[in-house]
Amino acid sequence: MIPWVMGLGFLSVSPAVGLDTKDDVAFQKLSQLVGGVWEGSLGKMTVRFTYRFAEGGKMIEGIGHLTQGEKPILNMESKYGWDPISKQTYYIDFHGYDVVYSGHVLWQKEKLVIDFKGLIGDMGHWITYATMASKDRFAFNMYEYKGSKLVPTHVDIQLHRH
């Protein structure tokens, strides 16, 4: 009985009370990706993403594909929503069927900063810095932690909206 009552007390002081994605600048910036098809290249491969709102606008879902010519290389599915514990936008990303990443998104110095780690399949730690030069141009650069050093991955992608 005591654990159950303590659980009710915990729920009544949940840090999510009054906080939501509508209060987070990072989520609002990410919401600018919704609509159209985003396309760019990574070497000889084509990168294509679409984004839409879900859960009554409290979540953004992204669907992406990496192809070379007509050949599919990788399917990706990402979700962004509110983390009531850390009080920031979370990020979870499925790359194919065997790799899953998770992290958080912040708005710092006019950039979206996505700090994420592998949960399944790839256990690395990365930081992505993303900017929107215009409503139809989105660019990001990825870095990987090697020990305590942040090293460029040379994954620099410019996407444009159609």
PyRosetta script that sets phi, psi and omega in degrees:
from pyrosetta import init, pose_from_sequence

init()
pose = pose_from_sequence("MIPWVMGLGFLSVSPAVGLDTKDDVAFQKLSQLVGGVWEGSLGKMTVRFTYRFAEGGKMIEGIGHLTQGEKPILNMESKYGWDPISKQTYYIDFHGYDVVYSGHVLWQKEKLVIDFKGLIGDMGHWITYATMASKDRFAFNMYEYKGSKLVPTHVDIQLHRH")
pose.set_psi(1, -43.1)
pose.set_omega(1, -177.9)
pose.set_phi(2, -61.5)
pose.set_psi(2, -46.8)
pose.set_omega(2, 178.1)
pose.set_phi(3, -59.0)
pose.set_psi(3, -38.3)
pose.set_omega(3, 179.8)
pose.set_phi(4, -63.6)
pose.set_psi(4, -44.8)
pose.set_omega(4, 179.3)
pose.set_phi(5, -65.4)
pose.set_psi(5, -41.7)
pose.set_omega(5, 177.8)
pose.set_phi(6, -62.1)
pose.set_psi(6, -38.1)
pose.set_omega(6, 177.3)
pose.set_phi(7, -61.0)
pose.set_psi(7, -41.2)
pose.set_omega(7, 177.4)
pose.set_phi(8, -62.7)
pose.set_psi(8, -40.2)
pose.set_omega(8, 177.6)
pose.set_phi(9, -63.0)
pose.set_psi(9, -39.9)
pose.set_omega(9, 178.5)
pose.set_phi(10, -62.8)
pose.set_psi(10, -44.4)
pose.set_omega(10, -179.7)
pose.set_phi(11, -63.2)
pose.set_psi(11, -34.4)
pose.set_omega(11, -176.4)
pose.set_phi(12, -72.6)
pose.set_psi(12, -17.2)
pose.set_omega(12, 178.2)
pose.set_phi(13, -116.5)
pose.set_psi(13, 29.3)
pose.set_omega(13, -179.2)
pose.set_phi(14, -55.3)
pose.set_psi(14, 135.5)
pose.set_omega(14, 180.0)
pose.set_phi(15, -67.1)
pose.set_psi(15, -9.9)
pose.set_omega(15, -178.9)
pose.set_phi(16, -79.0)
pose.set_psi(16, -11.1)
pose.set_omega(16, -177.2)
pose.set_phi(17, -59.8)
pose.set_psi(17, 120.7)
pose.set_omega(17, 176.8)
pose.set_phi(18, 80.2)
pose.set_psi(18, -1.6)
pose.set_omega(18, 179.5)
pose.set_phi(19, -114.9)
pose.set_psi(19, 147.3)
pose.set_omega(19, -176.2)
pose.set_phi(20, -164.4)
pose.set_psi(20, 176.0)
pose.set_omega(20, 178.3)
pose.set_phi(21, -61.8)
pose.set_psi(21, -27.6)
pose.set_omega(21, -179.6)
pose.set_phi(22, -66.1)
pose.set_psi(22, -18.7)
pose.set_omega(22, -179.6)
pose.set_phi(23, -92.2)
pose.set_psi(23, -5.6)
pose.set_omega(23, -171.9)
pose.set_phi(24, -105.2)
pose.set_psi(24, 122.8)
pose.set_omega(24, -179.3)
pose.set_phi(25, -61.7)
pose.set_psi(25, -40.3)
pose.set_omega(25, -179.6)
pose.set_phi(26, -60.0)
pose.set_psi(26, -44.8)
pose.set_omega(26, 179.4)
pose.set_phi(27, -64.2)
pose.set_psi(27, -40.2)
pose.set_omega(27, 179.3)
pose.set_phi(28, -63.6)
pose.set_psi(28, -39.1)
pose.set_omega(28, 176.7)
pose.set_phi(29, -66.6)
pose.set_psi(29, -42.7)
pose.set_omega(29, 177.1)
pose.set_phi(30, -60.9)
pose.set_psi(30, -33.4)
pose.set_omega(30, -177.7)
pose.set_phi(31, -63.8)
pose.set_psi(31, -18.4)
pose.set_omega(31, 177.0)
pose.set_phi(32, -69.7)
pose.set_psi(32, -12.4)
pose.set_omega(32, 177.4)
pose.set_phi(33, -79.9)
pose.set_psi(33, -17.4)
pose.set_omega(33, -176.2)
pose.set_phi(34, -66.9)
pose.set_psi(34, 130.6)
pose.set_omega(34, 177.6)
pose.set_phi(35, 105.4)
pose.set_psi(35, 138.5)
pose.set_omega(35, 178.1)
pose.set_phi(36, 76.6)
pose.set_psi(36, -173.9)
pose.set_omega(36, 178.2)
pose.set_phi(37, -118.8)
pose.set_psi(37, 127.4)
pose.set_omega(37, 177.6)
pose.set_phi(38, -95.2)
pose.set_psi(38, 130.9)
pose.set_omega(38, -177.0)
pose.set_phi(39, -139.2)
pose.set_psi(39, 145.1)
pose.set_omega(39, 176.7)
pose.set_phi(40, -162.5)
pose.set_psi(40, -169.9)
pose.set_omega(40, -180.0)
pose.set_phi(41, -131.8)
pose.set_psi(41, 154.0)
pose.set_omega(41, 175.4)
pose.set_phi(42, -133.7)
pose.set_psi(42, 95.2)
pose.set_omega(42, -172.0)
pose.set_phi(43, 63.9)
pose.set_psi(43, -126.4)
pose.set_omega(43, 179.4)
pose.set_phi(44, -88.9)
pose.set_psi(44, 3.4)
pose.set_omega(44, -177.7)
pose.set_phi(45, -99.4)
pose.set_psi(45, 152.3)
pose.set_omega(45, 175.8)
pose.set_phi(46, -102.2)
pose.set_psi(46, 135.4)
pose.set_omega(46, 177.1)
pose.set_phi(47, -111.3)
pose.set_psi(47, 128.9)
pose.set_omega(47, -178.1)
pose.set_phi(48, -137.4)
pose.set_psi(48, 129.2)
pose.set_omega(48, 179.5)
pose.set_phi(49, -131.7)
pose.set_psi(49, 149.7)
pose.set_omega(49, 165.8)
pose.set_phi(50, -129.8)
pose.set_psi(50, 149.7)
pose.set_omega(50, 179.6)
pose.set_phi(51, -130.6)
pose.set_psi(51, 145.1)
pose.set_omega(51, 176.5)
pose.set_phi(52, -145.7)
pose.set_psi(52, 157.7)
pose.set_omega(52, 174.2)
pose.set_phi(53, -79.5)
pose.set_psi(53, 148.9)
pose.set_omega(53, 174.8)
pose.set_phi(54, -139.7)
pose.set_psi(54, 171.2)
pose.set_omega(54, 176.7)
pose.set_phi(55, 51.8)
pose.set_psi(55, 47.5)
pose.set_omega(55, 177.3)
pose.set_phi(56, 65.6)
pose.set_psi(56, 28.6)
pose.set_omega(56, 179.0)
pose.set_phi(57, 87.5)
pose.set_psi(57, 2.5)
pose.set_omega(57, -179.0)
pose.set_phi(58, -91.2)
pose.set_psi(58, -1.5)
pose.set_omega(58, 179.1)
pose.set_phi(59, -140.6)
pose.set_psi(59, 149.3)
pose.set_omega(59, 172.3)
pose.set_phi(60, -116.8)
pose.set_psi(60, 131.9)
pose.set_omega(60, 176.8)
pose.set_phi(61, -113.4)
pose.set_psi(61, 133.2)
pose.set_omega(61, 177.6)
pose.set_phi(62, -118.1)
pose.set_psi(62, 136.5)
pose.set_omega(62, 175.4)
pose.set_phi(63, -120.1)
pose.set_psi(63, 127.2)
pose.set_omega(63, -177.8)
pose.set_phi(64, -132.7)
pose.set_psi(64, 156.2)
pose.set_omega(64, 179.0)
pose.set_phi(65, -139.9)
pose.set_psi(65, 137.9)
pose.set_omega(65, 173.2)
pose.set_phi(66, -113.4)
pose.set_psi(66, 121.8)
pose.set_omega(66, -177.7)
pose.set_phi(67, -130.9)
pose.set_psi(67, 157.5)
pose.set_omega(67, 172.0)
pose.set_phi(68, -128.5)
pose.set_psi(68, 110.6)
pose.set_omega(68, -170.2)
pose.set_phi(69, 65.3)
pose.set_psi(69, -126.7)
pose.set_omega(69, 176.6)
pose.set_phi(70, -95.5)
pose.set_psi(70, -3.6)
pose.set_omega(70, -174.2)
pose.set_phi(71, -84.4)
pose.set_psi(71, 120.9)
pose.set_omega(71, 175.4)
pose.set_phi(72, -68.3)
pose.set_psi(72, 133.0)
pose.set_omega(72, 178.4)
pose.set_phi(73, -106.0)
pose.set_psi(73, -45.4)
pose.set_omega(73, -174.8)
pose.set_phi(74, -155.5)
pose.set_psi(74, 135.1)
pose.set_omega(74, 170.8)
pose.set_phi(75, -104.0)
pose.set_psi(75, 140.5)
pose.set_omega(75, -177.8)
pose.set_phi(76, -131.7)
pose.set_psi(76, 144.2)
pose.set_omega(76, 175.0)
pose.set_phi(77, -138.8)
pose.set_psi(77, 121.7)
pose.set_omega(77, -178.5)
pose.set_phi(78, -120.4)
pose.set_psi(78, 155.2)
pose.set_omega(78, 176.6)
pose.set_phi(79, -137.7)
pose.set_psi(79, 141.9)
pose.set_omega(79, 177.8)
pose.set_phi(80, -128.4)
pose.set_psi(80, 130.7)
pose.set_omega(80, -179.7)
pose.set_phi(81, -155.8)
pose.set_psi(81, -168.9)
pose.set_omega(81, -175.2)
pose.set_phi(82, -95.4)
pose.set_psi(82, 129.5)
pose.set_omega(82, 173.6)
pose.set_phi(83, -100.9)
pose.set_psi(83, 105.4)
pose.set_omega(83, -175.7)
pose.set_phi(84, -70.1)
pose.set_psi(84, -20.5)
pose.set_omega(84, 179.9)
pose.set_phi(85, -76.7)
pose.set_psi(85, -51.2)
pose.set_omega(85, -179.0)
pose.set_phi(86, -87.7)
pose.set_psi(86, -7.8)
pose.set_omega(86, 179.1)
pose.set_phi(87, 57.1)
pose.set_psi(87, 48.8)
pose.set_omega(87, 176.4)
pose.set_phi(88, -154.2)
pose.set_psi(88, 169.4)
pose.set_omega(88, -179.7)
pose.set_phi(89, -73.4)
pose.set_psi(89, 129.4)
pose.set_omega(89, 175.6)
pose.set_phi(90, -92.5)
pose.set_psi(90, 163.5)
pose.set_omega(90, 178.8)
pose.set_phi(91, -136.5)
pose.set_psi(91, 129.8)
pose.set_omega(91, 172.2)
pose.set_phi(92, -134.7)
pose.set_psi(92, 138.8)
pose.set_omega(92, -170.3)
pose.set_phi(93, -142.7)
pose.set_psi(93, 126.8)
pose.set_omega(93, 177.3)
pose.set_phi(94, -103.4)
pose.set_psi(94, 123.2)
pose.set_omega(94, 175.7)
pose.set_phi(95, -110.8)
pose.set_psi(95, 102.9)
pose.set_omega(95, -174.4)
pose.set_phi(96, 67.9)
pose.set_psi(96, -151.3)
pose.set_omega(96, -176.9)
pose.set_phi(97, -100.8)
pose.set_psi(97, -6.5)
pose.set_omega(97, -169.9)
pose.set_phi(98, -129.4)
pose.set_psi(98, 9.7)
pose.set_omega(98, 177.7)
pose.set_phi(99, -135.2)
pose.set_psi(99, 128.1)
pose.set_omega(99, 179.3)
pose.set_phi(100, -132.7)
pose.set_psi(100, 134.3)
pose.set_omega(100, 177.8)
pose.set_phi(101, -118.3)
pose.set_psi(101, 154.2)
pose.set_omega(101, 178.4)
pose.set_phi(102, -148.5)
pose.set_psi(102, 143.5)
pose.set_omega(102, 177.9)
pose.set_phi(103, -175.0)
pose.set_psi(103, -156.7)
pose.set_omega(103, -178.3)
pose.set_phi(104, -133.9)
pose.set_psi(104, 157.2)
pose.set_omega(104, -178.9)
pose.set_phi(105, -118.9)
pose.set_psi(105, 130.5)
pose.set_omega(105, 177.5)
pose.set_phi(106, -123.5)
pose.set_psi(106, 158.2)
pose.set_omega(106, 172.5)
pose.set_phi(107, -107.8)
pose.set_psi(107, 112.3)
pose.set_omega(107, -178.7)
pose.set_phi(108, -137.8)
pose.set_psi(108, 130.1)
pose.set_omega(108, 174.6)
pose.set_phi(109, 50.6)
pose.set_psi(109, 48.0)
pose.set_omega(109, 177.7)
pose.set_phi(110, 64.0)
pose.set_psi(110, 24.7)
pose.set_omega(110, 177.9)
pose.set_phi(111, -135.4)
pose.set_psi(111, 147.2)
pose.set_omega(111, 167.0)
pose.set_phi(112, -80.5)
pose.set_psi(112, 128.6)
pose.set_omega(112, 179.1)
pose.set_phi(113, -116.0)
pose.set_psi(113, 114.7)
pose.set_omega(113, 179.8)
pose.set_phi(114, -107.3)
pose.set_psi(114, 112.5)
pose.set_omega(114, -179.3)
pose.set_phi(115, -105.7)
pose.set_psi(115, 113.5)
pose.set_omega(115, -173.5)
pose.set_phi(116, -143.1)
pose.set_psi(116, 157.9)
pose.set_omega(116, 180.0)
pose.set_phi(117, -130.9)
pose.set_psi(117, 157.3)
pose.set_omega(117, 175.3)
pose.set_phi(118, -75.9)
pose.set_psi(118, 136.8)
pose.set_omega(118, 174.9)
pose.set_phi(119, -102.5)
pose.set_psi(119, -37.4)
pose.set_omega(119, -177.1)
pose.set_phi(120, -138.2)
pose.set_psi(120, 132.1)
pose.set_omega(120, 172.2)
pose.set_phi(121, 85.9)
pose.set_psi(121, -43.8)
pose.set_omega(121, -178.9)
pose.set_phi(122, -134.6)
pose.set_psi(122, 111.9)
pose.set_omega(122, -171.1)
pose.set_phi(123, -98.0)
pose.set_psi(123, 20.0)
pose.set_omega(123, 179.9)
pose.set_phi(124, -72.7)
pose.set_psi(124, 178.6)
pose.set_omega(124, -179.8)
pose.set_phi(125, -132.2)
pose.set_psi(125, 125.6)
pose.set_omega(125, -175.9)
pose.set_phi(126, -129.7)
pose.set_psi(126, 160.5)
pose.set_omega(126, 170.5)
pose.set_phi(127, -130.3)
pose.set_psi(127, 131.8)
pose.set_omega(127, 173.8)
pose.set_phi(128, -116.6)
pose.set_psi(128, 132.3)
pose.set_omega(128, 175.1)
pose.set_phi(129, -108.5)
pose.set_psi(129, 123.2)
pose.set_omega(129, -175.8)
pose.set_phi(130, -126.7)
pose.set_psi(130, 142.7)
pose.set_omega(130, 178.6)
pose.set_phi(131, -133.9)
pose.set_psi(131, 153.6)
pose.set_omega(131, 173.0)
pose.set_phi(132, -115.4)
pose.set_psi(132, 104.3)
pose.set_omega(132, -179.9)
pose.set_phi(133, -68.8)
pose.set_psi(133, -29.8)
pose.set_omega(133, 176.4)
pose.set_phi(134, -154.4)
pose.set_psi(134, 178.9)
pose.set_omega(134, -178.7)
pose.set_phi(135, -65.8)
pose.set_psi(135, -15.9)
pose.set_omega(135, -178.6)
pose.set_phi(136, -119.8)
pose.set_psi(136, 14.3)
pose.set_omega(136, 178.8)
pose.set_phi(137, -132.5)
pose.set_psi(137, 126.2)
pose.set_omega(137, -177.1)
pose.set_phi(138, -133.8)
pose.set_psi(138, 129.8)
pose.set_omega(138, -178.4)
pose.set_phi(139, -131.6)
pose.set_psi(139, 144.0)
pose.set_omega(139, 174.6)
pose.set_phi(140, -144.6)
pose.set_psi(140, 150.9)
pose.set_omega(140, 179.5)
pose.set_phi(141, -125.6)
pose.set_psi(141, 134.9)
pose.set_omega(141, -178.5)
pose.set_phi(142, -109.6)
pose.set_psi(142, 144.9)
pose.set_omega(142, 176.5)
pose.set_phi(143, -132.2)
pose.set_psi(143, 148.8)
pose.set_omega(143, 178.6)
pose.set_phi(144, -120.7)
pose.set_psi(144, 140.6)
pose.set_omega(144, 173.4)
pose.set_phi(145, -77.2)
pose.set_psi(145, 124.8)
pose.set_omega(145, 171.8)
pose.set_phi(146, -116.7)
pose.set_psi(146, 99.1)
pose.set_omega(146, -170.5)
pose.set_phi(147, 68.5)
pose.set_psi(147, -123.8)
pose.set_omega(147, 178.6)
pose.set_phi(148, -100.4)
pose.set_psi(148, 1.6)
pose.set_omega(148, -179.1)
pose.set_phi(149, -96.3)
pose.set_psi(149, 139.0)
pose.set_omega(149, 175.3)
pose.set_phi(150, -95.1)
pose.set_psi(150, 116.7)
pose.set_omega(150, -172.0)
pose.set_phi(151, -116.6)
pose.set_psi(151, 134.6)
pose.set_omega(151, 177.2)
pose.set_phi(152, -61.5)
pose.set_psi(152, 140.0)
pose.set_omega(152, 177.5)
pose.set_phi(153, -95.1)
pose.set_psi(153, -9.3)
pose.set_omega(153, -176.2)
pose.set_phi(154, 66.2)
pose.set_psi(154, 22.6)
pose.set_omega(154, 169.9)
pose.set_phi(155, -96.7)
pose.set_psi(155, 94.2)
pose.set_omega(155, 178.7)
pose.set_phi(156, -120.4)
pose.set_psi(156, 113.3)
pose.set_omega(156, -173.8)
pose.set_phi(157, -122.8)
pose.set_psi(157, 132.9)
pose.set_omega(157, 174.0)
pose.set_phi(158, -107.6)
pose.set_psi(158, 120.2)
pose.set_omega(158, 176.9)
pose.set_phi(159, -111.0)
pose.set_psi(159, 145.9)
pose.set_omega(159, 174.2)
pose.set_phi(160, -128.7)
pose.set_psi(160, 147.8)
pose.set_omega(160, -176.8)
pose.set_phi(161, -90.7)
pose.set_psi(161, 136.1)
pose.set_omega(161, 173.7)
pose.set_phi(162, -103.1)
pose.dump_pdb("model.pdb")
